[in-house]
Amino acid sequence: MTSTVYLTASSLDGYIATEDNDLSWLFQFEGEDPTNPYVDFIDNVGALAMGATTYAWILEHETGAWAYGDRPTWVFTHHDDLPPKQGADITFTDSDVARVHAEMVEAAAGRDVWLVGGGDLVGQFLDRDLLDEIWVSFTPVLLGGGAPLLPRRHTEPMRVVDVRHTPGGPFVHLHYSLR
């Protein structure tokens, strides 16, 4: 069964990027994290959704092949000037997430839909009751401001599915189900 999942990293004070969309704070930690859910998670992703800012950051910082392979990707944007990524299956849309979600689920073919970011886009899925799970990897830095993890009020209880960390390592990975 397809789940719609938000998997992201966050600063300890709840930001996924700085005010100028910088992520260098996240890449300062060296070494492998054997508890990182990404490796297993990405194998079960059949389609992706992201906002224009996330897509632009990826284009600027990932100079090689599209990191997500042949997985269909929807970029939610109101900009007409975003270039397509060579070799990637990209659909640019300014439609409501509820209208596009069914297409993404169909394209995922039984695998998960990954909401790559940002927080406001994920909030739109949450607003429409289309978000099933949240994976957050908390990083021991304080940004003091920036792009919030999920700029929505949601007071319905979530169920803890998994908690992971490497003793002595910097990250704590929390997995919640909204169902």
QUIURUR-V194837 format. One record per backbone hydrogen bond with DSSP energy under -0.5 kcal/mol. NH is the residue of the N-H (numbers start at 1). CO is the residue of the C=O. E is the energy in kcal/mol with one decimal. If there is no record, write none. Layout:
BEGIN
<<NH,CO,E> <NH,CO,E>>
END
This chain:
BEGIN
<<5,3,-0.6> <5,113,-3.0> <6,133,-2.3> <7,5,-0.7> <7,115,-0.6> <8,6,-0.5> <8,135,-2.2> <10,137,-2.3> <11,15,-2.9> <12,139,-1.1> <12,141,-2.1> <13,141,-0.7> <14,11,-2.1> <16,147,-3.1> <17,147,-0.8> <18,22,-1.8> <21,18,-2.1> <26,23,-1.9> <27,23,-0.8> <28,25,-0.5> <29,26,-0.7> <30,28,-0.5> <34,32,-0.6> <36,33,-2.0> <39,36,-0.6> <41,37,-2.7> <42,38,-3.0> <43,39,-0.6> <44,40,-0.5> <44,41,-1.8> <45,42,-1.5> <46,44,-0.5> <46,112,-3.1> <47,112,-1.4> <48,72,-2.4> <49,114,-2.3> <50,74,-2.2> <51,117,-2.5> <52,76,-1.2> <55,51,-2.3> <56,52,-2.7> <57,53,-2.1> <58,54,-2.4> <59,55,-2.5> <60,56,-2.1> <61,57,-2.2> <62,58,-2.8> <63,61,-0.8> <69,66,-1.6> <71,68,-1.7> <72,46,-0.7> <73,89,-3.0> <74,48,-2.6> <75,73,-0.5> <75,91,-2.8> <76,50,-2.8> <76,74,-0.6> <77,75,-0.7> <77,93,-2.9> <86,84,-0.5> <88,85,-2.1> <90,88,-1.2> <91,73,-2.7> <93,75,-2.6> <99,96,-0.9> <100,96,-1.4> <101,97,-2.3> <102,98,-0.6> <104,100,-2.0> <105,101,-2.7> <106,102,-2.3> <107,103,-2.5> <108,104,-1.9> <109,105,-0.7> <109,106,-1.0> <110,105,-0.6> <111,108,-1.8> <112,44,-3.4> <113,3,-2.8> <114,47,-2.6> <114,112,-0.5> <115,5,-3.4> <115,113,-0.6> <116,49,-2.4> <116,114,-1.1> <117,49,-0.7> <122,118,-2.3> <123,119,-2.2> <124,120,-1.5> <125,121,-1.4> <126,122,-2.4> <127,123,-2.8> <128,124,-1.2> <129,126,-1.8> <130,125,-2.9> <131,125,-0.5> <132,4,-2.6> <132,130,-0.5> <133,4,-1.8> <134,176,-2.2> <135,6,-3.3> <136,174,-2.7> <137,8,-2.4> <138,136,-0.8> <138,172,-3.0> <139,10,-2.7> <141,139,-2.7> <143,141,-0.5> <147,17,-2.0> <148,146,-0.6> <149,14,-2.5> <152,150,-2.9> <154,152,-0.6> <159,177,-2.6> <161,175,-3.2> <162,175,-1.4> <164,173,-2.5> <166,171,-0.7> <167,165,-0.6> <169,166,-3.3> <172,138,-1.5> <173,164,-3.0> <174,136,-2.9> <174,172,-0.6> <175,162,-2.6> <176,134,-3.1> <177,159,-2.7> <178,132,-3.2> <179,132,-0.6>>
END
